């Protein structure tokens, strides 16, 4: 079995005008791609059909829209089934800096057991309300992990070690919509998965498409923080012991 064979997992929902550029740039980084169509409209579905004809590209189709998390989970399972050891999650809307992929892969090769996570660097185009929400989430994640190990739990630009990730997604109640990124990374931290962070620029294009619903998704995220808080209480002795032993090591 290969010790390091990465691919890219790209959830897609009506990103007809950006997904092709993201896919071509990922291929330029020498990555195979798994595209997951999360119930897109015909225009985007047609673009994905064309992309599926290109080499090193796999297209999965969900019958209906299940949310970003559901799409990524399908992609991670398919990556493991195809023999990949690591999977890079990246959005289809062009927000993430594809030029940083090489750094992610390099660090993953050097630390194959670790999750390589994007630590976002925002510009003036970032909506203020989104930044405030991320700060609130950051505090809740620090509480729910009893650590400062995760600088940003909402950035969907990260590279997973599948050997550690697949057991978690098969046995834990991972959230399936915009609360997914928080849900899975906290649970991976609970399992002791090491994490390495890469500063990376996140862009908010003027005409970009966002499927984040301020009311519904913030409510989902709040509920997930509450579930994670209860999980943290059950794991608090183990988390505190791990923290204490790490400091004395």
N, C-alpha and C positions, 0 to 999 in steps of 0.2 A: 504494500500500500504506500502511496506517496505521502511524504511527511508534510508537504505544503503544495496544495493544488487549489488556488483560489478561483472564484468566479464572481460575477456581479449579479445581484438580484434587484430588479427594478419594478416596483409596483406602479401600475399605470391606470389612471382613470381620467379619460378625456383630456389627455395631454398631446393632442394631435400635432401641435405646432412646435413642440420642443423635444419629444421623445426620440426622434430620429437623430437629432444632433447629439443628445446624450449618449445614445447607443454607439454612434460612429466614434465619438471621442473615447468611449470605454474600449472599443476594439483597438483604437490607436494605442491604448495602454496595455495591449496584449492580454485582455481579459475575455473569456467566454461570458455570455450574457444569458440570463434567464429573465424574460419579460413576463409579467403576470398581468393579464388584462382583467381588471376588476369590474367587469360589466360596462365597458365604455360604449359610447354611442357609435353608430356606423362609421362616421368620419375617422375617428381614432382607431377603430377596429381595422379599417382598411389600411391605415399606416402600419399597424402592427403586423398585418398579414404580409406586407411587403418586407418589413424588417426580418420576419421569420424565414424568408428565403435566403438571407445572407448567411455565409458560413459562421459557425461558432455562435449561433443564436437559437435559443429555444423559446417557444411561446406557450405559456399556459393560459387557459381561459376559465374564468369562473362564470357560472351561469348567471349570477346576479351580483350586484355590488355588495360586498361584505365589509368593506372598510380597509384602510391601509394595512392595519395589522394582520387581518385575515389573508391579504394578498402576500405580505412578506412571509408569513408562516408557511404558506403553500410553497413559496420560492425556496425557503430554507430546507424544507423537507425534500423538494425535488433536487436541490443541490447535493444533499447528502446521498440521495438515491443514485445520482449519477457519478458518485465517487469523488466529488470535490471535498476538500478538507476544510476550506474556509469560504465564507460568502460575504461579499461587500454589499451592504444595503445602501442604495443611493436613490434619491428622488428623480422622477421623470420630468420635473418642471424646470430644470436648469438652474436651480438655486445653489446647488453644491459645486464646489470647485474641482472639476474632474482632473485638473492638472495636479492635484494633491494625491491622486490615487496611487501613484508610484511610491510615495512616502508611506502610505498606509500599508501597501503590500510589502515594502522593505522592512518595516517594523514588525509586521506579522510574521515574516519569515524568520526574523531574529528572535521573536517571542511567540512561538506558535501556539502556546497555551493561553495567550492573552486576547482579550477583546481590544481592538484598536478603535478608539472613539474620536469623533470630531469635536473639538472644543471651538465653538463658533466665534468668529471675529466679525462683528457687525459694522456696517457702514451707516451713513446718514439715511439710507433708503429703508432701514428697518423700522417698521411701525412701532411707535412708543408703547401701545397697549400690549403688543406681543412681548416686548422686552420686560415689561412689568410682570406679566404672567410667568415668564420664564424664571424671574428672580423668586417669585413665590414658590414655584415648583422646585427650584434649587434648594430652598430652605426645607421643604417637605422631604425631599430625597435625602438630604443630610440627616434629618430626623429618622427617616425610615431605614437608613443604613447604619445609623449611629457612627457616622464618619463623614469626612470631607472628601472622600475618594472620587466622587463623581461631580465634575465641574458643570456639566450640562447633560441632563437626561432626556432632552427633547429633540436633540439634533439627530435626524434620521440618516446620518452619514457615518457609518461604522462598519467594521469588518469583524465578523463573528468566527470564533473557532467552533466548528460544527460538532466536534466530539463532546464538547461541554454544553453546547447550546441545545442540541436535539433532545437530550433527556429532560431538560428543563421545559421545553415547549410541549413535550408529550405528557408531562405529569403535573404541570402547574396551570392554574387558570389565567393564562395570558390574555390581556385585553386585546381587542381586535380592531379598534378604530384609532382615532388620534391619540388615545391614551396608551397605545401599544409601546411606543419607544420607552416611556417611563416604566411601564409594567415589566418588560423583559429585562431591562438593564438592572433594576433593583433586584430582581430575582436571581440574575446571574451573579450579582455582588453577594447576595446571601449564600450562594453556593461556593464562594471563594474564588471565582474566576478573576485572575489578575487583569488589570486594565491599564492601557497606555494611551495617552491623549495627544492629539495632534491639532495645533491651532490651524483653523481653516476658514477662509472667507465664505460667508453666506450672503447671497445677493437676493434682493427683492425687486425683480424687474417691474417697471411701471405698468405694463400690461400683462403681468403674470397671472396665472390662474391658481387660486388657492381654494381648497375644499374645506378649509377650517371654518366651522360654524361657531361663532363666538359664544353663543348661548349653550347649544347642545354639547359641544366638545369640551368647553370649560366645565360643564356639569359632569361629564364623563370623567374628566381628569380629576376633579374633586372627589368623586366616588372612588376612583382607583387609589388616590392618596389615602383615603380612609381604609380601604381594604389592606393596603400595604402597611399602614400603621398597625392594624390588628396583627398582621403577620410578623411585624417587627417585635411586638410585645411578646409573642410566643418564642421568638428567636433571640431576644435581648441577651440572655446569659451567654449564649454561644457567640454573638457578635461582640460583646464586651470582652469576653475571654480572648477571642481572636485579636482584637485591638490591643489588649494588654500584652499578649505574647509577641506580637509584631514589634511593639515598642522596645521590648527587652531583648529581642533577637540581635 
